[in-house]
Amino acid sequence: MAYIFLDESGDLGFNFKKKRTSKIFIVTFLFVEGSKKPIEKIVKKTHLELKKKIKRRVGVLHAVNEKPVTRQRLLKRLAEKDCTTMVIYLNKQKVFTKLQDEKQVLYNYITNILLDRIFSKKVIPLDKKIELIASRRETNKFLNENFRNYLDQQIKNNHKSNLRIDVKTSAEEKSLQAVDFVSWAIYRKYEKGDDSYYNIIKNKIIEESPLFP
């Protein structure tokens, strides 16, 4: 059994006059072969180290909300585990206008490109069962179903693989909290020019690819 955990950082807004609109959008995959329990244990241990008043207020870990010491602890622990990651980053200012108006199409397209690279590079054993668990980014059930159906059809058309796709919240799937930290660390390098967190887990990154460079 192999697992792919998917998360993204940044946003797909294109009004760059707004302060909170990001320049970069990235999609990150975290791969684990065998058991996902070691990743879950990292998340649980890091969460237990939070102060009691914080644990009561926050049910899950989110890198953007945590203190530097918490981010460093989780990333350092992850760097010691048998896992790898791939990322595709998008310079939003170079995206075609047509795609800017079709955010869900663009997101599906980016994710599928990353999946294609996984299969072409044989990052994980393709003869095993593979479960891709994506962090839920939409509350709309139709959009989540559209995402699953699109990727499922692309895989059936282009690859021979026993891959199952699911969409869950980070509360339902603890390992999604780990990929959230990885994605945030890589995003911070490209968006803010801060590679201090990125450097902790860079030995686990097997590919960083630009889209529309």
LUMKOL-136629 format. One record per atom (N, C-alpha, C): residue in one letter; x, y, z. Coordinates in steps of 0.02 Angstrom, whole numbers, plus 32768, in hexadecimal, padded with zeros to 4 digits. Layout:
<guvos>
GUVO   residu      X      Y      Z
GUVO        A      X      Y      Z
...
</guvos>
This chain:
<guvos>
GUVO   residu      X      Y      Z
GUVO        M   802A   7FC4   8000
GUVO        M   8000   8000   8000
GUVO        M   802C   803E   8000
GUVO        A   8016   8070   7FDA
GUVO        A   803A   80B0   7FD9
GUVO        A   8007   80E8   7FDF
GUVO        Y   801D   811F   7FFC
GUVO        Y   7FF1   8158   8007
GUVO        Y   800E   8197   7FE7
GUVO        I   7FE1   81BF   7FCB
GUVO        I   7FF3   8201   7FB3
GUVO        I   7FC6   8233   7FD7
GUVO        F   7FE4   8261   7FFC
GUVO        F   7FBD   8295   801E
GUVO        F   7FC7   82D6   7FF8
GUVO        L   7F90   82F8   7FEA
GUVO        L   7F90   8333   7FBF
GUVO        L   7F77   8370   7FE5
GUVO        D   7F9D   83A6   7FDE
GUVO        D   7F87   83E6   7FF9
GUVO        D   7FA1   841E   7FCC
GUVO        E   7F87   8459   7FD6
GUVO        E   7F9E   8492   7FAE
GUVO        E   7FA9   84CE   7FDB
GUVO        S   7FCF   84FE   7FC2
GUVO        S   7FDB   853D   7FE7
GUVO        S   7FD6   8577   7FB7
GUVO        G   7FC2   85B0   7FD2
GUVO        G   7FB4   85E9   7FA8
GUVO        G   7F6A   85E8   7F95
GUVO        D   7F57   8612   7F67
GUVO        D   7F11   8614   7F51
GUVO        D   7F0F   8619   7F05
GUVO        L   7ED3   8612   7EEB
GUVO        L   7ECA   8617   7EA2
GUVO        L   7EA4   8656   7E8F
GUVO        G   7EAD   8689   7EB9
GUVO        G   7E92   86CB   7EA8
GUVO        G   7EC2   86EF   7E79
GUVO        F   7EA8   8718   7E4C
GUVO        F   7ED3   873A   7E1B
GUVO        F   7ECC   8786   7E1D
GUVO        N   7EAD   879F   7E52
GUVO        N   7EAA   87E8   7E5C
GUVO        N   7EE6   87FC   7E87
GUVO        F   7F1D   880D   7E66
GUVO        F   7F5B   8819   7E89
GUVO        F   7F5C   885D   7EAD
GUVO        K   7F27   8883   7EA6
GUVO        K   7F21   88C2   7ECB
GUVO        K   7F0E   88B4   7F14
GUVO        K   7EF1   887A   7F20
GUVO        K   7EDF   8867   7F64
GUVO        K   7F1E   8850   7F8A
GUVO        K   7F26   8867   7FC7
GUVO        K   7F62   8859   7FEE
GUVO        K   7F6C   880E   7FFA
GUVO        R   7F36   87EA   8004
GUVO        R   7F3C   87A4   8017
GUVO        R   7F42   8774   7FDB
GUVO        T   7F3E   878E   7FA0
GUVO        T   7F44   8763   7F65
GUVO        T   7F8D   874E   7F5D
GUVO        S   7F98   870C   7F5A
GUVO        S   7FDD   86F3   7F55
GUVO        S   7FF7   86F8   7F0D
GUVO        K   8038   86FC   7F07
GUVO        K   8058   86FC   7EC4
GUVO        K   8062   86B5   7EAB
GUVO        I   8068   8687   7EDB
GUVO        I   8078   8641   7ECC
GUVO        I   8041   8614   7EE5
GUVO        F   8034   85DF   7EC0
GUVO        F   8007   85A9   7ED7
GUVO        F   802C   8567   7ECE
GUVO        I   802D   853D   7F01
GUVO        I   804F   84FD   7EFA
GUVO        I   8023   84C3   7F0F
GUVO        V   802F   848B   7EF0
GUVO        V   800F   844C   7F02
GUVO        V   8046   841C   7F18
GUVO        T   803D   83FD   7F51
GUVO        T   8070   83D3   7F6F
GUVO        T   8056   838C   7F7B
GUVO        F   807F   835A   7F69
GUVO        F   8071   8314   7F77
GUVO        F   80A4   82FA   7FAA
GUVO        L   808C   82D7   7FDB
GUVO        L   80B7   82B3   800B
GUVO        L   80AB   8269   8003
GUVO        F   80E0   8242   7FF5
GUVO        F   80D9   81FB   7FE8
GUVO        F   80F1   81D2   8023
GUVO        V   80CB   819E   8033
GUVO        V   80DE   816F   8067
GUVO        V   80D0   8129   804E
GUVO        E   8101   80FE   8052
GUVO        E   80F7   80B8   803E
GUVO        E   80F1   808D   807C
GUVO        G   80C0   805F   807A
GUVO        G   80B6   8034   80B5
GUVO        G   8081   8052   80E2
GUVO        S   8094   8061   811F
GUVO        S   8065   807C   8151
GUVO        S   8069   80C8   8155
GUVO        K   8031   80E6   8161
GUVO        K   802F   812F   816C
GUVO        K   8033   8140   81B7
GUVO        K   8036   810E   81E2
GUVO        K   8036   8119   822A
GUVO        K   8070   8144   8242
GUVO        P   80AE   813B   8227
GUVO        P   80E5   8166   823E
GUVO        P   80D7   81B1   8233
GUVO        I   80B4   81C2   81FD
GUVO        I   80A3   8208   81EF
GUVO        I   806D   821F   8221
GUVO        E   803D   81F4   822D
GUVO        E   8008   8205   825D
GUVO        E   8024   8210   82A3
GUVO        K   8055   81E8   82B5
GUVO        K   8073   81EE   82F8
GUVO        K   8098   8230   82FF
GUVO        I   80B7   8248   82CA
GUVO        I   80D9   8289   82CB
GUVO        I   80A6   82C0   82DA
GUVO        V   806E   82BD   82B8
GUVO        V   803A   82F0   82C1
GUVO        V   801F   82ED   8309
GUVO        K   8011   82B1   8321
GUVO        K   7FF6   82A9   8365
GUVO        K   8027   82C2   8399
GUVO        K   8066   82AF   8392
GUVO        K   8099   82C4   83C2
GUVO        K   80A1   830F   83C3
GUVO        T   80A4   832E   8388
GUVO        T   80AB   8376   8384
GUVO        T   806F   839A   83A2
GUVO        H   8035   837F   8397
GUVO        H   7FF7   839D   83B2
GUVO        H   7FF6   8397   83FE
GUVO        L   800D   8360   8418
GUVO        L   800E   8356   8461
GUVO        L   803D   8387   8484
GUVO        E   806E   839F   8460
GUVO        E   809E   83CE   847D
GUVO        E   8084   8416   8481
GUVO        L   804B   8423   8461
GUVO        L   802D   8465   8466
GUVO        L   8014   8471   84AD
GUVO        K   8011   84AE   84C1
GUVO        K   7FF6   84BE   8502
GUVO        K   7FAC   84AC   8505
GUVO        K   7F94   849A   8540
GUVO        K   7F50   8481   8547
GUVO        K   7F1C   84B2   852D
GUVO        K   7F25   84F2   8539
GUVO        K   7EF3   8523   8523
GUVO        K   7EF0   8527   84D7
GUVO        I   7F29   851A   84B6
GUVO        I   7F2B   851B   846D
GUVO        I   7F09   84DC   8452
GUVO        K   7F16   84A2   8472
GUVO        K   7EF9   8463   845B
GUVO        K   7EAD   8465   8460
GUVO        R   7E93   8486   8493
GUVO        R   7E4B   848A   849A
GUVO        R   7E2C   84B6   8463
GUVO        R   7E52   84E9   844E
GUVO        R   7E39   8518   841D
GUVO        R   7E41   84FE   83D6
GUVO        V   7E75   84D8   83CA
GUVO        V   7E85   84C1   8387
GUVO        V   7E85   8474   8384
GUVO        G   7E5C   8458   8358
GUVO        G   7E58   840F   8354
GUVO        G   7E8D   83F1   8327
GUVO        V   7EA6   8418   82F7
GUVO        V   7ED9   83FF   82C8
GUVO        V   7F12   8432   82C3
GUVO        L   7F49   841A   82A8
GUVO        L   7F83   8445   829D
GUVO        L   7F7F   8464   8257
GUVO        H   7F8A   84A6   8254
GUVO        H   7F8F   84C9   8214
GUVO        H   7FCF   84F2   8216
GUVO        A   7FFC   84E6   81E8
GUVO        A   803D   8506   81E9
GUVO        A   8038   8552   81ED
GUVO        V   800A   856F   81C9
GUVO        V   8004   85B8   81C6
GUVO        V   7FF3   85D6   820B
GUVO        N   7FD2   85AD   8236
GUVO        N   7FBC   85C7   8277
GUVO        N   7FEC   85B6   82B0
GUVO        E   801C   858A   82A4
GUVO        E   8046   8571   82DB
GUVO        E   8083   859D   82E8
GUVO        K   809F   8595   8323
GUVO        K   80DC   85B8   8335
GUVO        K   8118   8598   8312
GUVO        P   814E   85BD   8307
GUVO        P   8189   85A2   82E6
GUVO        P   81A2   8561   8304
GUVO        V   81A2   855B   8346
GUVO        V   81BC   851F   8366
GUVO        V   8192   84E2   8353
GUVO        T   8151   84EB   834D
GUVO        T   8125   84B3   833A
GUVO        T   8132   849F   82F2
GUVO        R   813A   84D0   82C6
GUVO        R   8148   84C1   8280
GUVO        R   818A   849B   8279
GUVO        Q   81BD   84B2   829D
GUVO        Q   81FF   8493   829A
GUVO        Q   81FD   844C   82B4
GUVO        R   81DA   8441   82EB
GUVO        R   81D6   83FE   8308
GUVO        R   81B7   83CC   82D6
GUVO        L   817F   83DF   82BA
GUVO        L   815E   83B0   828C
GUVO        L   8188   83A3   824E
GUVO        L   81A4   83D7   8231
GUVO        L   81CC   83CF   81F4
GUVO        L   820B   83A6   8200
GUVO        K   822C   83B1   8239
GUVO        K   8268   838B   824A
GUVO        K   8257   8341   8253
GUVO        R   8220   8332   8273
GUVO        R   820B   82ED   827C
GUVO        R   81FA   82CC   8239
GUVO        L   81D9   82F2   820F
GUVO        L   81C7   82D8   81CC
GUVO        L   8205   82CA   81A3
GUVO        A   8238   82F5   81AA
GUVO        A   8277   82EE   8185
GUVO        A   829B   82AD   8196
GUVO        E   828B   8290   81CF
GUVO        E   82AB   8252   81E5
GUVO        E   8286   8214   81CF
GUVO        K   824B   821C   81B2
GUVO        K   8221   81E4   819F
GUVO        K   822C   81D0   8156
GUVO        D   8215   8194   8146
GUVO        D   821B   8179   8102
GUVO        D   81E0   8193   80D9
GUVO        C   81E9   81CE   80BD
GUVO        C   81B5   81EC   8094
GUVO        C   81D6   821B   8062
GUVO        T   81B2   822C   802D
GUVO        T   81CC   825A   7FFB
GUVO        T   8195   828A   7FE6
GUVO        T   81A9   82C0   7FC5
GUVO        T   8178   82F1   7FB0
GUVO        T   8189   830D   7F6B
GUVO        M   8156   8320   7F47
GUVO        M   815C   8342   7F06
GUVO        M   812F   837E   7F07
GUVO        V   8143   83B2   7EE2
GUVO        V   811A   83EE   7EE1
GUVO        V   811B   840E   7E9C
GUVO        I   80E4   842C   7E8A
GUVO        I   80E1   8453   7E4D
GUVO        I   80CB   8499   7E62
GUVO        Y   80EF   84CC   7E4A
GUVO        Y   80DE   8510   7E5F
GUVO        Y   80CD   853B   7E22
GUVO        L   809D   8566   7E2E
GUVO        L   8080   858C   7DF8
GUVO        L   808A   85D7   7E03
GUVO        N   80AA   85F8   7DD3
GUVO        N   80AE   8641   7DD4
GUVO        N   806C   865B   7DB7
GUVO        K   8041   8672   7DE2
GUVO        K   7FFD   8682   7DCD
GUVO        K   7FF9   86BB   7D9A
GUVO        Q   802B   86E6   7D9A
GUVO        Q   802A   871E   7D6B
GUVO        Q   8034   8708   7D22
GUVO        K   804A   86CA   7D18
GUVO        K   8055   86B1   7CD5
GUVO        K   801E   8681   7CBD
GUVO        V   7FE9   867B   7CE5
GUVO        V   7FB1   864F   7CD3
GUVO        V   7F86   8670   7C9E
GUVO        F   7F72   864A   7C6C
GUVO        F   7F47   8664   7C37
GUVO        F   7F05   867D   7C55
GUVO        T   7EEB   86B2   7C38
GUVO        T   7EAD   86D1   7C51
GUVO        T   7E74   869F   7C54
GUVO        K   7E6F   8674   7C21
GUVO        K   7E39   8643   7C1F
GUVO        K   7E3B   8615   7C5C
GUVO        L   7E77   8600   7C6F
GUVO        L   7E7E   85D4   7CAA
GUVO        L   7E71   85F9   7CEB
GUVO        Q   7E7F   863A   7CEB
GUVO        Q   7E72   8662   7D27
GUVO        Q   7E28   8661   7D3A
GUVO        D   7DFE   865C   7D07
GUVO        D   7DB6   865C   7D12
GUVO        D   7D9A   8617   7D22
GUVO        E   7DC4   85E4   7D1D
GUVO        E   7DAF   859F   7D2A
GUVO        E   7DDB   8580   7D60
GUVO        K   7DD2   8597   7D9D
GUVO        K   7DFE   8584   7DD4
GUVO        K   7DFD   8539   7DE2
GUVO        Q   7DC2   851B   7DE0
GUVO        Q   7DBE   84D3   7DEE
GUVO        Q   7DE0   84AB   7DB6
GUVO        V   7DD8   84C0   7D79
GUVO        V   7DF9   84A0   7D40
GUVO        V   7E45   84A5   7D48
GUVO        L   7E5C   84E0   7D5B
GUVO        L   7EA4   84EC   7D64
GUVO        L   7EBF   84C0   7D9B
GUVO        Y   7E9C   84BC   7DD3
GUVO        Y   7EB2   8492   7E0B
GUVO        Y   7EB7   8449   7DF6
GUVO        N   7E83   8430   7DD5
GUVO        N   7E83   83EA   7DBD
GUVO        N   7EBD   83DE   7D8D
GUVO        Y   7EC9   840E   7D62
GUVO        Y   7EFF   8409   7D30
GUVO        Y   7F43   8404   7D51
GUVO        I   7F4F   8430   7D82
GUVO        I   7F90   8430   7DA6
GUVO        I   7F9A   83ED   7DC9
GUVO        T   7F67   83D6   7DEB
GUVO        T   7F6C   8397   7E11
GUVO        T   7F7A   835C   7DE3
GUVO        N   7F59   835C   7DA9
GUVO        N   7F63   8325   7D7A
GUVO        N   7FAA   8325   7D5D
GUVO        I   7FC6   835F   7D51
GUVO        I   800C   8363   7D39
GUVO        I   803B   8343   7D6C
GUVO        L   802F   8352   7DAC
GUVO        L   8059   8335   7DE1
GUVO        L   8050   82E9   7DE5
GUVO        L   8013   82D2   7DDC
GUVO        L   8007   828A   7DDB
GUVO        L   802B   8269   7DA2
GUVO        D   8029   8288   7D67
GUVO        D   804C   826C   7D2D
GUVO        D   8097   8264   7D3B
GUVO        R   80B4   8293   7D5D
GUVO        R   80FC   8290   7D6D
GUVO        R   810B   8259   7D9F
GUVO        I   80DD   824C   7DCB
GUVO        I   80E5   8215   7DFB
GUVO        I   80E9   81D3   7DD5
GUVO        F   80BC   81CA   7DA6
GUVO        F   80BA   818B   7D80
GUVO        F   80F6   8185   7D51
GUVO        S   8109   81BB   7D31
GUVO        S   8141   81B8   7D02
GUVO        S   8183   81AC   7D26
GUVO        K   818A   81C8   7D62
GUVO        K   81C7   81BF   7D88
GUVO        K   81C6   8181   7DB5
GUVO        K   818A   8162   7DBA
GUVO        K   8181   8127   7DE4
GUVO        K   819A   8134   7E2C
GUVO        V   8181   816A   7E46
GUVO        V   8193   817F   7E8A
GUVO        V   817B   814C   7EBE
GUVO        I   8142   812E   7EB1
GUVO        I   8127   80FB   7EDE
GUVO        I   8119   80BC   7EB5
GUVO        P   8118   8081   7ED4
GUVO        P   810B   8043   7EB0
GUVO        P   80C6   8043   7E8F
GUVO        L   80C5   803E   7E4E
GUVO        L   8086   8043   7E29
GUVO        L   805F   8002   7E29
GUVO        D   807F   7FCC   7E41
GUVO        D   805D   7F8C   7E43
GUVO        D   8038   7F81   7E85
GUVO        K   803D   7FB1   7EB2
GUVO        K   801B   7FAC   7EF3
GUVO        K   7FDC   7FD8   7EF3
GUVO        K   7FB2   7FCC   7F25
GUVO        K   7F79   7FF7   7F2F
GUVO        K   7F92   803C   7F46
GUVO        I   7F76   8070   7F28
GUVO        I   7F89   80B4   7F39
GUVO        I   7F4B   80DB   7F4D
GUVO        E   7F50   80FE   7F84
GUVO        E   7F19   8129   7F99
GUVO        E   7F30   8171   7F98
GUVO        L   7F0E   819A   7F71
GUVO        L   7F1C   81E1   7F6F
GUVO        L   7EE8   8204   7F9A
GUVO        I   7EFE   8226   7FCE
GUVO        I   7ED1   8249   7FFB
GUVO        I   7EDE   8294   7FF4
GUVO        A   7EAE   82B7   7FDA
GUVO        A   7EB5   82FF   7FCF
GUVO        A   7E94   8326   8008
GUVO        S   7EB3   835C   801C
GUVO        S   7E96   8388   804E
GUVO        S   7E5A   83AC   8030
GUVO        R   7E22   83A9   8054
GUVO        R   7DE5   83C8   8039
GUVO        R   7DED   8413   8036
GUVO        R   7DE8   842E   7FFA
GUVO        R   7DEE   8477   7FF0
GUVO        R   7DAC   8496   7FDD
GUVO        E   7D7A   846C   7FCF
GUVO        E   7D38   8485   7FBC
GUVO        E   7D03   8468   7FEB
GUVO        T   7CD3   8490   7FFD
GUVO        T   7C9A   8476   8025
GUVO        T   7C64   845C   7FF6
GUVO        N   7C69   8470   7FB7
GUVO        N   7C38   845B   7F85
GUVO        N   7C44   8412   7F71
GUVO        K   7C14   83E6   7F80
GUVO        K   7C1B   839F   7F71
GUVO        K   7C24   8392   7F26
GUVO        F   7C03   83B9   7EFD
GUVO        F   7C08   83B0   7EB5
GUVO        F   7C4F   83BC   7E9D
GUVO        L   7C70   83F0   7EB7
GUVO        L   7CB5   83FF   7EA2
GUVO        L   7CE5   83C9   7EBA
GUVO        N   7CDB   83AF   7EF5
GUVO        N   7D05   8379   7F0E
GUVO        N   7CFC   833A   7EE4
GUVO        E   7CBE   832C   7ED2
GUVO        E   7CB0   82F2   7EA8
GUVO        E   7CCD   82FB   7E62
GUVO        N   7CCA   8337   7E49
GUVO        N   7CE6   8347   7E07
GUVO        N   7D32   833D   7E08
GUVO        F   7D52   8351   7E3E
GUVO        F   7D9A   8349   7E46
GUVO        F   7DAD   82FF   7E45
GUVO        R   7D89   82D7   7E6B
GUVO        R   7D96   828E   7E6E
GUVO        R   7D8B   826E   7E2A
GUVO        N   7D53   827E   7E0B
GUVO        N   7D42   825F   7DCA
GUVO        N   7D75   8272   7D94
GUVO        Y   7D8B   82B0   7D94
GUVO        Y   7DBB   82C8   7D62
GUVO        Y   7DFD   82A1   7D68
GUVO        L   7E18   829D   7DA4
GUVO        L   7E57   827A   7DAE
GUVO        L   7E50   822F   7DA1
GUVO        D   7E19   8214   7DB7
GUVO        D   7E0D   81CC   7DAC
GUVO        D   7E0B   81BC   7D62
GUVO        Q   7DEB   81E6   7D3B
GUVO        Q   7DE6   81DB   7CF3
GUVO        Q   7E2A   81E4   7CD1
GUVO        Q   7E50   8215   7CE7
GUVO        Q   7E93   8221   7CCA
GUVO        Q   7EC1   81E5   7CD7
GUVO        I   7EBD   81CA   7D13
GUVO        I   7EE7   8190   7D25
GUVO        I   7ED3   8153   7CFC
GUVO        K   7E92   8147   7CF5
GUVO        K   7E7B   810E   7CCF
GUVO        K   7E8F   8114   7C85
GUVO        N   7E8E   8151   7C6B
GUVO        N   7E9E   815B   7C24
GUVO        N   7EE9   8157   7C16
GUVO        N   7F12   816A   7C47
GUVO        N   7F5A   8172   7C39
GUVO        N   7F89   8144   7C5F
GUVO        H   7F6F   8124   7C93
GUVO        H   7F9C   80FB   7CBD
GUVO        H   7F79   80BB   7CD3
GUVO        K   7FA1   8089   7CE0
GUVO        K   7F88   804B   7CFD
GUVO        K   7F99   804C   7D47
GUVO        S   7F67   8056   7D6F
GUVO        S   7F75   805D   7DB7
GUVO        S   7F36   804F   7DDF
GUVO        N   7F40   8032   7E19
GUVO        N   7F0A   8025   7E48
GUVO        N   7F0A   805F   7E7B
GUVO        L   7EF1   8098   7E65
GUVO        L   7EF3   80D4   7E8E
GUVO        L   7EAD   80EA   7EA1
GUVO        R   7EA4   80F5   7EE2
GUVO        R   7E64   810D   7EFC
GUVO        R   7E6D   8156   7F12
GUVO        I   7E3B   817F   7F03
GUVO        I   7E3F   81C7   7F13
GUVO        I   7E09   81D8   7F46
GUVO        D   7E1D   81FC   7F7A
GUVO        D   7DED   8211   7FAD
GUVO        D   7DFC   8259   7FC0
GUVO        V   7DC9   827B   7FD9
GUVO        V   7DD0   82C0   7FF1
GUVO        V   7DBA   82C3   8039
GUVO        K   7DE7   82D9   8065
GUVO        K   7DD8   82DA   80AD
GUVO        K   7DEE   831C   80CC
GUVO        T   7DD5   8329   8108
GUVO        T   7DED   8362   812D
GUVO        T   7E2C   834D   8154
GUVO        S   7E52   837E   816B
GUVO        S   7E8F   836F   8191
GUVO        S   7E7E   8352   81D6
GUVO        A   7E41   835C   81ED
GUVO        A   7E2B   833D   822C
GUVO        A   7E1D   82F3   8221
GUVO        E   7E02   82E2   81E7
GUVO        E   7DF3   829C   81D7
GUVO        E   7E32   8274   81C7
GUVO        E   7E63   8294   81A8
GUVO        E   7EA1   8272   8194
GUVO        E   7EDD   8299   81AF
GUVO        K   7EFA   8281   81E5
GUVO        K   7F2F   82A6   8207
GUVO        K   7F6D   82B2   81DB
GUVO        S   7F7B   8285   81AE
GUVO        S   7FB6   828D   8184
GUVO        S   7FB1   82CA   8156
GUVO        L   7F75   82E1   814A
GUVO        L   7F6C   831E   8122
GUVO        L   7F88   835B   8147
GUVO        Q   7F8B   8357   8189
GUVO        Q   7FA8   838E   81B0
GUVO        Q   7FF4   8391   81A4
GUVO        A   8013   8357   8199
GUVO        A   805A   8355   818B
GUVO        A   806A   8373   8147
GUVO        V   8044   8361   8114
GUVO        V   8051   837D   80D1
GUVO        V   8040   83C7   80D0
GUVO        D   8014   83DD   80FA
GUVO        D   8005   8425   8100
GUVO        D   8044   844B   8115
GUVO        F   8069   8430   8144
GUVO        F   80A7   8450   815B
GUVO        F   80DC   8450   8124
GUVO        V   80E1   841A   8100
GUVO        V   8112   8415   80C9
GUVO        V   8100   8448   8093
GUVO        S   80C1   8449   8080
GUVO        S   80AB   8477   804B
GUVO        S   80B6   84C0   8060
GUVO        W   80A7   84CF   809F
GUVO        W   80B0   8513   80B8
GUVO        W   80FA   8527   80B7
GUVO        A   8125   84F8   80CA
GUVO        A   816D   8506   80CC
GUVO        A   8188   8515   8086
GUVO        I   8172   84EF   8054
GUVO        I   8189   84F9   8010
GUVO        I   816B   853A   7FF3
GUVO        Y   812B   8544   8001
GUVO        Y   8109   8581   7FEA
GUVO        Y   812C   85C0   8005
GUVO        R   813F   85BD   8044
GUVO        R   815F   85F7   8064
GUVO        R   81A1   8608   8041
GUVO        K   81C4   85D5   8029
GUVO        K   8202   85E2   8004
GUVO        K   81F4   860B   7FC5
GUVO        Y   81C1   85F8   7F9F
GUVO        Y   81B3   8619   7F60
GUVO        Y   818C   865B   7F68
GUVO        E   8160   865D   7F98
GUVO        E   8136   8698   7FA1
GUVO        E   8158   86CE   7FCA
GUVO        K   817C   86BB   7FFE
GUVO        K   8199   86EB   802D
GUVO        K   81E5   86EE   802A
GUVO        G   8205   86C1   8005
GUVO        G   824D   86C0   8002
GUVO        G   826D   86A7   8042
GUVO        D   8246   8683   806B
GUVO        D   825F   8667   80AB
GUVO        D   8267   861C   80A3
GUVO        D   82A5   8604   80A1
GUVO        D   82B1   85BC   8098
GUVO        D   82C5   8599   80D9
GUVO        S   82BB   85B9   8112
GUVO        S   82D0   859C   8152
GUVO        S   82AA   855C   8162
GUVO        Y   826A   855A   8153
GUVO        Y   8243   851D   815F
GUVO        Y   824E   84EB   8127
GUVO        Y   8252   8504   80EB
GUVO        Y   825F   84DA   80B0
GUVO        Y   829F   84B1   80B9
GUVO        N   82D2   84D0   80D4
GUVO        N   8313   84AE   80DC
GUVO        N   830F   8472   810B
GUVO        I   82DE   8472   8138
GUVO        I   82D7   843A   8167
GUVO        I   82C2   83FA   8142
GUVO        I   8299   8401   810F
GUVO        I   827E   83C5   80ED
GUVO        I   8294   83C0   80A4
GUVO        K   82C5   83E9   808F
GUVO        K   82D8   83E9   8049
GUVO        K   82F4   83A5   8032
GUVO        N   8311   837E   8060
GUVO        N   832B   833C   804E
GUVO        N   82F4   830B   803C
GUVO        K   82B6   831C   804C
GUVO        K   827D   82F1   803C
GUVO        K   825C   8304   7FFA
GUVO        I   8270   833C   7FDD
GUVO        I   8251   8355   7FA0
GUVO        I   8276   8338   7F63
GUVO        I   8253   8310   7F3C
GUVO        I   8274   82F0   7F03
GUVO        I   8269   8317   7EC2
GUVO        E   8237   8345   7EC3
GUVO        E   822D   836E   7E87
GUVO        E   8205   83AD   7E98
GUVO        E   821C   83E6   7E7D
GUVO        E   81F7   8425   7E7F
GUVO        E   81F3   843E   7E38
GUVO        S   81B8   8442   7E1D
GUVO        S   81AF   8454   7DD7
GUVO        S   8183   8491   7DCF
GUVO        P   8199   84C1   7DA5
GUVO        P   816E   84FB   7D98
GUVO        P   813B   84EB   7D61
GUVO        L   8103   850C   7D65
GUVO        L   80D0   8508   7D30
GUVO        L   80C7   854F   7D15
GUVO        F   80C8   8556   7CD3
GUVO        F   80C8   8597   7CB2
GUVO        F   8104   85C1   7CC9
GUVO        P   8142   85A9   7CC3
GUVO        P   817C   85CE   7CDB
GUVO        P   8188   860E   7CB4
</guvos>
